[in-house]
């Protein structure tokens, strides 16, 4: 899958400006997409919102 270069990708405000290892997230037709901020043309992980919420609740 193409990572969706035209999607509205967001990076956490906690990522800073140092160019560290970050992920970006975007919503595409009720699917949450996650990608590596350093490799924006690579494939993105696509998750249903409830799966992402479950992941975050366990952090």
CHARMM internal coordinates of N, CA and C (Angstrom, degrees):
IC EDIT
DIST 1 N 1 CA 1.4427
DIST 1 CA 1 C 1.5099
ANGL 1 N 1 CA 1 C 109.23
DIST 1 C 2 N 1.3062
ANGL 1 CA 1 C 2 N 117.58
DIHE 1 N 1 CA 1 C 2 N 137.47
DIST 2 N 2 CA 1.4533
ANGL 1 C 2 N 2 CA 121.50
DIHE 1 CA 1 C 2 N 2 CA 173.19
DIST 2 CA 2 C 1.5127
ANGL 2 N 2 CA 2 C 108.47
DIHE 1 C 2 N 2 CA 2 C -70.31
DIST 2 C 3 N 1.3145
ANGL 2 CA 2 C 3 N 117.04
DIHE 2 N 2 CA 2 C 3 N 145.14
DIST 3 N 3 CA 1.4599
ANGL 2 C 3 N 3 CA 121.59
DIHE 2 CA 2 C 3 N 3 CA -174.45
DIST 3 CA 3 C 1.5166
ANGL 3 N 3 CA 3 C 113.36
DIHE 2 C 3 N 3 CA 3 C -71.98
DIST 3 C 4 N 1.3123
ANGL 3 CA 3 C 4 N 119.56
DIHE 3 N 3 CA 3 C 4 N -5.58
DIST 4 N 4 CA 1.4610
ANGL 3 C 4 N 4 CA 120.62
DIHE 3 CA 3 C 4 N 4 CA 176.67
DIST 4 CA 4 C 1.5098
ANGL 4 N 4 CA 4 C 112.95
DIHE 3 C 4 N 4 CA 4 C 77.59
DIST 4 C 5 N 1.3103
ANGL 4 CA 4 C 5 N 116.99
DIHE 4 N 4 CA 4 C 5 N 63.90
DIST 5 N 5 CA 1.4604
ANGL 4 C 5 N 5 CA 120.98
DIHE 4 CA 4 C 5 N 5 CA -176.27
DIST 5 CA 5 C 1.5185
ANGL 5 N 5 CA 5 C 112.75
DIHE 4 C 5 N 5 CA 5 C -61.03
DIST 5 C 6 N 1.3416
ANGL 5 CA 5 C 6 N 118.68
DIHE 5 N 5 CA 5 C 6 N -21.77
DIST 6 N 6 CA 1.4640
ANGL 5 C 6 N 6 CA 121.29
DIHE 5 CA 5 C 6 N 6 CA -177.36
DIST 6 CA 6 C 1.5212
ANGL 6 N 6 CA 6 C 112.47
DIHE 5 C 6 N 6 CA 6 C -95.88
DIST 6 C 7 N 1.3016
ANGL 6 CA 6 C 7 N 117.33
DIHE 6 N 6 CA 6 C 7 N 6.36
DIST 7 N 7 CA 1.4601
ANGL 6 C 7 N 7 CA 121.04
DIHE 6 CA 6 C 7 N 7 CA 177.48
DIST 7 CA 7 C 1.5248
ANGL 7 N 7 CA 7 C 109.03
DIHE 6 C 7 N 7 CA 7 C -81.24
DIST 7 C 8 N 1.3276
ANGL 7 CA 7 C 8 N 116.30
DIHE 7 N 7 CA 7 C 8 N 161.76
DIST 8 N 8 CA 1.4655
ANGL 7 C 8 N 8 CA 121.74
DIHE 7 CA 7 C 8 N 8 CA 178.16
DIST 8 CA 8 C 1.5301
ANGL 8 N 8 CA 8 C 108.78
DIHE 7 C 8 N 8 CA 8 C -86.83
DIST 8 C 9 N 1.3188
ANGL 8 CA 8 C 9 N 116.74
DIHE 8 N 8 CA 8 C 9 N 87.89
DIST 9 N 9 CA 1.4623
ANGL 8 C 9 N 9 CA 122.53
DIHE 8 CA 8 C 9 N 9 CA -178.21
DIST 9 CA 9 C 1.5158
ANGL 9 N 9 CA 9 C 110.02
DIHE 8 C 9 N 9 CA 9 C -81.33
DIST 9 C 10 N 1.3531
ANGL 9 CA 9 C 10 N 116.44
DIHE 9 N 9 CA 9 C 10 N 142.97
DIST 10 N 10 CA 1.4679
ANGL 9 C 10 N 10 CA 122.37
DIHE 9 CA 9 C 10 N 10 CA 179.40
DIST 10 CA 10 C 1.5154
ANGL 10 N 10 CA 10 C 109.56
DIHE 9 C 10 N 10 CA 10 C -126.02
DIST 10 C 11 N 1.3125
ANGL 10 CA 10 C 11 N 115.13
DIHE 10 N 10 CA 10 C 11 N 141.56
DIST 11 N 11 CA 1.4609
ANGL 10 C 11 N 11 CA 122.85
DIHE 10 CA 10 C 11 N 11 CA 175.32
DIST 11 CA 11 C 1.5234
ANGL 11 N 11 CA 11 C 107.43
DIHE 10 C 11 N 11 CA 11 C -116.69
DIST 11 C 12 N 1.2981
ANGL 11 CA 11 C 12 N 117.97
DIHE 11 N 11 CA 11 C 12 N 144.20
DIST 12 N 12 CA 1.4585
ANGL 11 C 12 N 12 CA 122.14
DIHE 11 CA 11 C 12 N 12 CA 179.94
DIST 12 CA 12 C 1.5235
ANGL 12 N 12 CA 12 C 111.23
DIHE 11 C 12 N 12 CA 12 C -59.04
DIST 12 C 13 N 1.3205
ANGL 12 CA 12 C 13 N 115.94
DIHE 12 N 12 CA 12 C 13 N 143.22
DIST 13 N 13 CA 1.4661
ANGL 12 C 13 N 13 CA 120.35
DIHE 12 CA 12 C 13 N 13 CA 175.44
DIST 13 CA 13 C 1.5238
ANGL 13 N 13 CA 13 C 110.82
DIHE 12 C 13 N 13 CA 13 C -66.99
DIST 13 C 14 N 1.3178
ANGL 13 CA 13 C 14 N 117.67
DIHE 13 N 13 CA 13 C 14 N -15.99
DIST 14 N 14 CA 1.4627
ANGL 13 C 14 N 14 CA 122.04
DIHE 13 CA 13 C 14 N 14 CA 178.22
DIST 14 CA 14 C 1.5263
ANGL 14 N 14 CA 14 C 112.03
DIHE 13 C 14 N 14 CA 14 C -81.91
DIST 14 C 15 N 1.3319
ANGL 14 CA 14 C 15 N 117.16
DIHE 14 N 14 CA 14 C 15 N -5.00
DIST 15 N 15 CA 1.4611
ANGL 14 C 15 N 15 CA 120.66
DIHE 14 CA 14 C 15 N 15 CA -178.58
DIST 15 CA 15 C 1.5206
ANGL 15 N 15 CA 15 C 112.32
DIHE 14 C 15 N 15 CA 15 C -71.66
DIST 15 C 16 N 1.3258
ANGL 15 CA 15 C 16 N 117.67
DIHE 15 N 15 CA 15 C 16 N -27.23
DIST 16 N 16 CA 1.4558
ANGL 15 C 16 N 16 CA 120.87
DIHE 15 CA 15 C 16 N 16 CA -179.69
DIST 16 CA 16 C 1.5161
ANGL 16 N 16 CA 16 C 111.85
DIHE 15 C 16 N 16 CA 16 C 74.54
DIST 16 C 17 N 1.3140
ANGL 16 CA 16 C 17 N 115.53
DIHE 16 N 16 CA 16 C 17 N -169.95
DIST 17 N 17 CA 1.4656
ANGL 16 C 17 N 17 CA 120.90
DIHE 16 CA 16 C 17 N 17 CA -177.58
DIST 17 CA 17 C 1.5181
ANGL 17 N 17 CA 17 C 112.05
DIHE 16 C 17 N 17 CA 17 C -114.86
DIST 17 C 18 N 1.3193
ANGL 17 CA 17 C 18 N 118.42
DIHE 17 N 17 CA 17 C 18 N 10.45
DIST 18 N 18 CA 1.4572
ANGL 17 C 18 N 18 CA 121.93
DIHE 17 CA 17 C 18 N 18 CA -176.54
DIST 18 CA 18 C 1.5131
ANGL 18 N 18 CA 18 C 114.89
DIHE 17 C 18 N 18 CA 18 C -78.58
DIST 18 C 19 N 1.3291
ANGL 18 CA 18 C 19 N 118.24
DIHE 18 N 18 CA 18 C 19 N -0.01
DIST 19 N 19 CA 1.4592
ANGL 18 C 19 N 19 CA 120.44
DIHE 18 CA 18 C 19 N 19 CA 179.29
DIST 19 CA 19 C 1.5125
ANGL 19 N 19 CA 19 C 113.60
DIHE 18 C 19 N 19 CA 19 C 71.79
DIST 19 C 20 N 1.3294
ANGL 19 CA 19 C 20 N 116.17
DIHE 19 N 19 CA 19 C 20 N 29.18
DIST 20 N 20 CA 1.4580
ANGL 19 C 20 N 20 CA 120.56
DIHE 19 CA 19 C 20 N 20 CA -178.60
DIST 20 CA 20 C 1.5127
ANGL 20 N 20 CA 20 C 112.80
DIHE 19 C 20 N 20 CA 20 C -72.47
DIST 20 C 21 N 1.3005
ANGL 20 CA 20 C 21 N 115.18
DIHE 20 N 20 CA 20 C 21 N -173.50
DIST 21 N 21 CA 1.4621
ANGL 20 C 21 N 21 CA 121.14
DIHE 20 CA 20 C 21 N 21 CA 179.80
DIST 21 CA 21 C 1.5227
ANGL 21 N 21 CA 21 C 108.96
DIHE 20 C 21 N 21 CA 21 C -79.17
DIST 21 C 22 N 1.3181
ANGL 21 CA 21 C 22 N 116.26
DIHE 21 N 21 CA 21 C 22 N 110.03
DIST 22 N 22 CA 1.4598
ANGL 21 C 22 N 22 CA 121.53
DIHE 21 CA 21 C 22 N 22 CA -176.57
DIST 22 CA 22 C 1.5150
ANGL 22 N 22 CA 22 C 110.37
DIHE 21 C 22 N 22 CA 22 C -131.02
DIST 22 C 23 N 1.3113
ANGL 22 CA 22 C 23 N 114.92
DIHE 22 N 22 CA 22 C 23 N 161.18
DIST 23 N 23 CA 1.4532
ANGL 22 C 23 N 23 CA 120.49
DIHE 22 CA 22 C 23 N 23 CA 170.50
DIST 23 CA 23 C 1.5222
ANGL 23 N 23 CA 23 C 107.66
DIHE 22 C 23 N 23 CA 23 C -115.32
DIST 23 C 24 N 1.3217
ANGL 23 CA 23 C 24 N 115.24
DIHE 23 N 23 CA 23 C 24 N 157.85
DIST 24 N 24 CA 1.4553
ANGL 23 C 24 N 24 CA 122.14
DIHE 23 CA 23 C 24 N 24 CA 176.32
DIST 24 CA 24 C 1.5170
ANGL 24 N 24 CA 24 C 107.40
DIHE 23 C 24 N 24 CA 24 C -122.80
DIST 24 C 25 N 1.3283
ANGL 24 CA 24 C 25 N 116.35
DIHE 24 N 24 CA 24 C 25 N 149.93
DIST 25 N 25 CA 1.4607
ANGL 24 C 25 N 25 CA 120.97
DIHE 24 CA 24 C 25 N 25 CA 178.56
DIST 25 CA 25 C 1.5245
ANGL 25 N 25 CA 25 C 110.05
DIHE 24 C 25 N 25 CA 25 C -127.05
DIST 25 C 26 N 1.3187
ANGL 25 CA 25 C 26 N 116.05
DIHE 25 N 25 CA 25 C 26 N 151.90
DIST 26 N 26 CA 1.4650
ANGL 25 C 26 N 26 CA 123.13
DIHE 25 CA 25 C 26 N 26 CA 176.13
DIST 26 CA 26 C 1.5229
ANGL 26 N 26 CA 26 C 108.02
DIHE 25 C 26 N 26 CA 26 C -151.95
DIST 26 C 27 N 1.3303
ANGL 26 CA 26 C 27 N 116.02
DIHE 26 N 26 CA 26 C 27 N 157.20
DIST 27 N 27 CA 1.4636
ANGL 26 C 27 N 27 CA 122.09
DIHE 26 CA 26 C 27 N 27 CA 176.49
DIST 27 CA 27 C 1.5229
ANGL 27 N 27 CA 27 C 108.32
DIHE 26 C 27 N 27 CA 27 C -105.80
DIST 27 C 28 N 1.3288
ANGL 27 CA 27 C 28 N 116.60
DIHE 27 N 27 CA 27 C 28 N 130.78
DIST 28 N 28 CA 1.4600
ANGL 27 C 28 N 28 CA 122.61
DIHE 27 CA 27 C 28 N 28 CA 179.17
DIST 28 CA 28 C 1.5253
ANGL 28 N 28 CA 28 C 108.39
DIHE 27 C 28 N 28 CA 28 C -133.88
DIST 28 C 29 N 1.3278
ANGL 28 CA 28 C 29 N 117.27
DIHE 28 N 28 CA 28 C 29 N 105.31
DIST 29 N 29 CA 1.4692
ANGL 28 C 29 N 29 CA 121.44
DIHE 28 CA 28 C 29 N 29 CA 178.38
DIST 29 CA 29 C 1.5283
ANGL 29 N 29 CA 29 C 112.64
DIHE 28 C 29 N 29 CA 29 C 50.43
DIST 29 C 30 N 1.3198
ANGL 29 CA 29 C 30 N 117.12
DIHE 29 N 29 CA 29 C 30 N 53.18
DIST 30 N 30 CA 1.4641
ANGL 29 C 30 N 30 CA 123.67
DIHE 29 CA 29 C 30 N 30 CA 178.14
DIST 30 CA 30 C 1.5222
ANGL 30 N 30 CA 30 C 113.74
DIHE 29 C 30 N 30 CA 30 C 67.63
DIST 30 C 31 N 1.3231
ANGL 30 CA 30 C 31 N 117.64
DIHE 30 N 30 CA 30 C 31 N 17.35
DIST 31 N 31 CA 1.4587
ANGL 30 C 31 N 31 CA 122.84
DIHE 30 CA 30 C 31 N 31 CA 175.02
DIST 31 CA 31 C 1.5158
ANGL 31 N 31 CA 31 C 107.75
DIHE 30 C 31 N 31 CA 31 C -118.19
DIST 31 C 32 N 1.3142
ANGL 31 CA 31 C 32 N 116.92
DIHE 31 N 31 CA 31 C 32 N 133.25
DIST 32 N 32 CA 1.4505
ANGL 31 C 32 N 32 CA 120.88
DIHE 31 CA 31 C 32 N 32 CA 177.33
DIST 32 CA 32 C 1.5242
ANGL 32 N 32 CA 32 C 108.34
DIHE 31 C 32 N 32 CA 32 C -88.40
DIST 32 C 33 N 1.3230
ANGL 32 CA 32 C 33 N 116.51
DIHE 32 N 32 CA 32 C 33 N 130.19
DIST 33 N 33 CA 1.4605
ANGL 32 C 33 N 33 CA 122.03
DIHE 32 CA 32 C 33 N 33 CA -179.38
DIST 33 CA 33 C 1.5233
ANGL 33 N 33 CA 33 C 108.85
DIHE 32 C 33 N 33 CA 33 C -112.69
DIST 33 C 34 N 1.3195
ANGL 33 CA 33 C 34 N 116.69
DIHE 33 N 33 CA 33 C 34 N 137.31
DIST 34 N 34 CA 1.4586
ANGL 33 C 34 N 34 CA 123.05
DIHE 33 CA 33 C 34 N 34 CA -179.72
DIST 34 CA 34 C 1.5205
ANGL 34 N 34 CA 34 C 107.68
DIHE 33 C 34 N 34 CA 34 C -127.15
DIST 34 C 35 N 1.3475
ANGL 34 CA 34 C 35 N 116.64
DIHE 34 N 34 CA 34 C 35 N 133.79
DIST 35 N 35 CA 1.4626
ANGL 34 C 35 N 35 CA 120.04
DIHE 34 CA 34 C 35 N 35 CA 179.04
DIST 35 CA 35 C 1.5191
ANGL 35 N 35 CA 35 C 110.39
DIHE 34 C 35 N 35 CA 35 C -141.78
DIST 35 C 36 N 1.3051
ANGL 35 CA 35 C 36 N 115.69
DIHE 35 N 35 CA 35 C 36 N 164.92
DIST 36 N 36 CA 1.4598
ANGL 35 C 36 N 36 CA 124.27
DIHE 35 CA 35 C 36 N 36 CA 175.80
DIST 36 CA 36 C 1.5211
ANGL 36 N 36 CA 36 C 108.29
DIHE 35 C 36 N 36 CA 36 C -78.11
DIST 36 C 37 N 1.3228
ANGL 36 CA 36 C 37 N 117.38
DIHE 36 N 36 CA 36 C 37 N 126.50
DIST 37 N 37 CA 1.4646
ANGL 36 C 37 N 37 CA 120.35
DIHE 36 CA 36 C 37 N 37 CA -177.77
DIST 37 CA 37 C 1.5219
ANGL 37 N 37 CA 37 C 112.77
DIHE 36 C 37 N 37 CA 37 C -67.43
DIST 37 C 38 N 1.3246
ANGL 37 CA 37 C 38 N 117.54
DIHE 37 N 37 CA 37 C 38 N -21.21
DIST 38 N 38 CA 1.4664
ANGL 37 C 38 N 38 CA 120.55
DIHE 37 CA 37 C 38 N 38 CA -179.40
DIST 38 CA 38 C 1.5238
ANGL 38 N 38 CA 38 C 112.83
DIHE 37 C 38 N 38 CA 38 C -87.25
DIST 38 C 39 N 1.3274
ANGL 38 CA 38 C 39 N 117.55
DIHE 38 N 38 CA 38 C 39 N -18.54
DIST 39 N 39 CA 1.4660
ANGL 38 C 39 N 39 CA 121.75
DIHE 38 CA 38 C 39 N 39 CA -177.97
DIST 39 CA 39 C 1.5307
ANGL 39 N 39 CA 39 C 107.38
DIHE 38 C 39 N 39 CA 39 C -128.03
DIST 39 C 40 N 1.3056
ANGL 39 CA 39 C 40 N 116.55
DIHE 39 N 39 CA 39 C 40 N 68.60
DIST 40 N 40 CA 1.4579
ANGL 39 C 40 N 40 CA 121.89
DIHE 39 CA 39 C 40 N 40 CA -172.16
DIST 40 CA 40 C 1.5224
ANGL 40 N 40 CA 40 C 113.97
DIHE 39 C 40 N 40 CA 40 C -68.71
DIST 40 C 41 N 1.3140
ANGL 40 CA 40 C 41 N 118.55
DIHE 40 N 40 CA 40 C 41 N -17.35
DIST 41 N 41 CA 1.4643
ANGL 40 C 41 N 41 CA 120.45
DIHE 40 CA 40 C 41 N 41 CA 179.36
DIST 41 CA 41 C 1.5272
ANGL 41 N 41 CA 41 C 112.63
DIHE 40 C 41 N 41 CA 41 C -91.92
DIST 41 C 42 N 1.3182
ANGL 41 CA 41 C 42 N 117.22
DIHE 41 N 41 CA 41 C 42 N -3.98
DIST 42 N 42 CA 1.4677
ANGL 41 C 42 N 42 CA 121.16
DIHE 41 CA 41 C 42 N 42 CA 178.36
DIST 42 CA 42 C 1.5305
ANGL 42 N 42 CA 42 C 109.77
DIHE 41 C 42 N 42 CA 42 C -77.93
DIST 42 C 43 N 1.2932
ANGL 42 CA 42 C 43 N 115.76
DIHE 42 N 42 CA 42 C 43 N 171.00
DIST 43 N 43 CA 1.4672
ANGL 42 C 43 N 43 CA 121.26
DIHE 42 CA 42 C 43 N 43 CA 179.06
DIST 43 CA 43 C 1.5233
ANGL 43 N 43 CA 43 C 110.85
DIHE 42 C 43 N 43 CA 43 C -63.62
DIST 43 C 44 N 1.3148
ANGL 43 CA 43 C 44 N 114.82
DIHE 43 N 43 CA 43 C 44 N 149.36
DIST 44 N 44 CA 1.4614
ANGL 43 C 44 N 44 CA 121.33
DIHE 43 CA 43 C 44 N 44 CA 176.98
DIST 44 CA 44 C 1.5240
ANGL 44 N 44 CA 44 C 108.86
DIHE 43 C 44 N 44 CA 44 C -106.88
DIST 44 C 45 N 1.3068
ANGL 44 CA 44 C 45 N 115.93
DIHE 44 N 44 CA 44 C 45 N 149.65
DIST 45 N 45 CA 1.4561
ANGL 44 C 45 N 45 CA 122.30
DIHE 44 CA 44 C 45 N 45 CA 174.39
DIST 45 CA 45 C 1.5257
ANGL 45 N 45 CA 45 C 107.52
DIHE 44 C 45 N 45 CA 45 C -81.18
DIST 45 C 46 N 1.3257
ANGL 45 CA 45 C 46 N 117.23
DIHE 45 N 45 CA 45 C 46 N 127.69
DIST 46 N 46 CA 1.4638
ANGL 45 C 46 N 46 CA 121.64
DIHE 45 CA 45 C 46 N 46 CA -178.84
DIST 46 CA 46 C 1.5316
ANGL 46 N 46 CA 46 C 108.92
DIHE 45 C 46 N 46 CA 46 C -109.59
DIST 46 C 47 N 1.3321
ANGL 46 CA 46 C 47 N 116.06
DIHE 46 N 46 CA 46 C 47 N 126.02
DIST 47 N 47 CA 1.4572
ANGL 46 C 47 N 47 CA 121.55
DIHE 46 CA 46 C 47 N 47 CA -176.48
DIST 47 CA 47 C 1.5214
ANGL 47 N 47 CA 47 C 110.71
DIHE 46 C 47 N 47 CA 47 C -130.93
DIST 47 C 48 N 1.3223
ANGL 47 CA 47 C 48 N 115.98
DIHE 47 N 47 CA 47 C 48 N 148.38
DIST 48 N 48 CA 1.4557
ANGL 47 C 48 N 48 CA 119.70
DIHE 47 CA 47 C 48 N 48 CA 170.12
DIST 48 CA 48 C 1.5229
ANGL 48 N 48 CA 48 C 106.74
DIHE 47 C 48 N 48 CA 48 C -72.62
DIST 48 C 49 N 1.3342
ANGL 48 CA 48 C 49 N 118.35
DIHE 48 N 48 CA 48 C 49 N 144.29
DIST 49 N 49 CA 1.4656
ANGL 48 C 49 N 49 CA 120.75
DIHE 48 CA 48 C 49 N 49 CA -175.77
DIST 49 CA 49 C 1.5280
ANGL 49 N 49 CA 49 C 114.40
DIHE 48 C 49 N 49 CA 49 C -52.39
DIST 49 C 50 N 1.3328
ANGL 49 CA 49 C 50 N 119.05
DIHE 49 N 49 CA 49 C 50 N -38.59
DIST 50 N 50 CA 1.4700
ANGL 49 C 50 N 50 CA 119.63
DIHE 49 CA 49 C 50 N 50 CA -178.13
DIST 50 CA 50 C 1.5357
ANGL 50 N 50 CA 50 C 111.45
DIHE 49 C 50 N 50 CA 50 C -67.57
DIST 50 C 51 N 1.3208
ANGL 50 CA 50 C 51 N 117.80
DIHE 50 N 50 CA 50 C 51 N -28.66
DIST 51 N 51 CA 1.4697
ANGL 50 C 51 N 51 CA 120.66
DIHE 50 CA 50 C 51 N 51 CA 176.58
DIST 51 CA 51 C 1.5252
ANGL 51 N 51 CA 51 C 109.55
DIHE 50 C 51 N 51 CA 51 C -68.77
DIST 51 C 52 N 1.3240
ANGL 51 CA 51 C 52 N 116.94
DIHE 51 N 51 CA 51 C 52 N -44.50
DIST 52 N 52 CA 1.4704
ANGL 51 C 52 N 52 CA 121.90
DIHE 51 CA 51 C 52 N 52 CA 178.73
DIST 52 CA 52 C 1.5292
ANGL 52 N 52 CA 52 C 110.26
DIHE 51 C 52 N 52 CA 52 C -62.32
DIST 52 C 53 N 1.3253
ANGL 52 CA 52 C 53 N 117.12
DIHE 52 N 52 CA 52 C 53 N -44.08
DIST 53 N 53 CA 1.4620
ANGL 52 C 53 N 53 CA 121.18
DIHE 52 CA 52 C 53 N 53 CA 179.30
DIST 53 CA 53 C 1.5275
ANGL 53 N 53 CA 53 C 110.67
DIHE 52 C 53 N 53 CA 53 C -61.29
DIST 53 C 54 N 1.3248
ANGL 53 CA 53 C 54 N 117.38
DIHE 53 N 53 CA 53 C 54 N -40.42
DIST 54 N 54 CA 1.4600
ANGL 53 C 54 N 54 CA 120.92
DIHE 53 CA 53 C 54 N 54 CA 176.78
DIST 54 CA 54 C 1.5139
ANGL 54 N 54 CA 54 C 112.13
DIHE 53 C 54 N 54 CA 54 C -63.52
DIST 54 C 55 N 1.3265
ANGL 54 CA 54 C 55 N 116.45
DIHE 54 N 54 CA 54 C 55 N -40.81
DIST 55 N 55 CA 1.4654
ANGL 54 C 55 N 55 CA 121.22
DIHE 54 CA 54 C 55 N 55 CA 176.95
DIST 55 CA 55 C 1.5245
ANGL 55 N 55 CA 55 C 110.30
DIHE 54 C 55 N 55 CA 55 C -61.04
DIST 55 C 56 N 1.3282
ANGL 55 CA 55 C 56 N 117.16
DIHE 55 N 55 CA 55 C 56 N -49.28
DIST 56 N 56 CA 1.4652
ANGL 55 C 56 N 56 CA 120.85
DIHE 55 CA 55 C 56 N 56 CA -178.22
DIST 56 CA 56 C 1.5230
ANGL 56 N 56 CA 56 C 112.14
DIHE 55 C 56 N 56 CA 56 C -63.95
DIST 56 C 57 N 1.3182
ANGL 56 CA 56 C 57 N 117.61
DIHE 56 N 56 CA 56 C 57 N -33.74
DIST 57 N 57 CA 1.4653
ANGL 56 C 57 N 57 CA 120.04
DIHE 56 CA 56 C 57 N 57 CA -178.45
DIST 57 CA 57 C 1.5266
ANGL 57 N 57 CA 57 C 112.31
DIHE 56 C 57 N 57 CA 57 C -68.48
DIST 57 C 58 N 1.3294
ANGL 57 CA 57 C 58 N 116.33
DIHE 57 N 57 CA 57 C 58 N -15.98
DIST 58 N 58 CA 1.4644
ANGL 57 C 58 N 58 CA 119.86
DIHE 57 CA 57 C 58 N 58 CA -178.56
DIST 58 CA 58 C 1.5252
ANGL 58 N 58 CA 58 C 113.26
DIHE 57 C 58 N 58 CA 58 C -101.60
DIST 58 C 59 N 1.3185
ANGL 58 CA 58 C 59 N 116.55
DIHE 58 N 58 CA 58 C 59 N 3.70
DIST 59 N 59 CA 1.4746
ANGL 58 C 59 N 59 CA 119.31
DIHE 58 CA 58 C 59 N 59 CA 178.36
DIST 59 CA 59 C 1.5014
ANGL 59 N 59 CA 59 C 111.58
DIHE 58 C 59 N 59 CA 59 C -78.30
END
COOR INIT
IC SEED 1 N 1 CA 1 C
IC BUILD
